[in-house]
Amino acid sequence: MAALCRQAPRHIVAPAPKVKAAGLTPFAHADYAPGRRFYFLDHDRIEFEIVSYAPRAG
């Protein structure tokens, strides 16, 4: 899992501040097929995954 924890890909960063503002902690930012993603746990410890399937630039 440590290999997946790196800087958040550009297109998926926008929701992360909203997650943080809700008092939650985004983790495991990754960029691999089929898209860029990060995860967070809600206040009940339920895991959510945020994924962007937007085409990669370049």
GICORFEN-V719233 format. One line per field, one symbol per residue. burial: + if it has 16 or more other C-alpha atoms within 10 Angstrom, else -. A space follows every 50 residues. Layout:
burial = ???
This chain:
burial = -------++-+++--+--+------++++++---++++++---------+ ++------
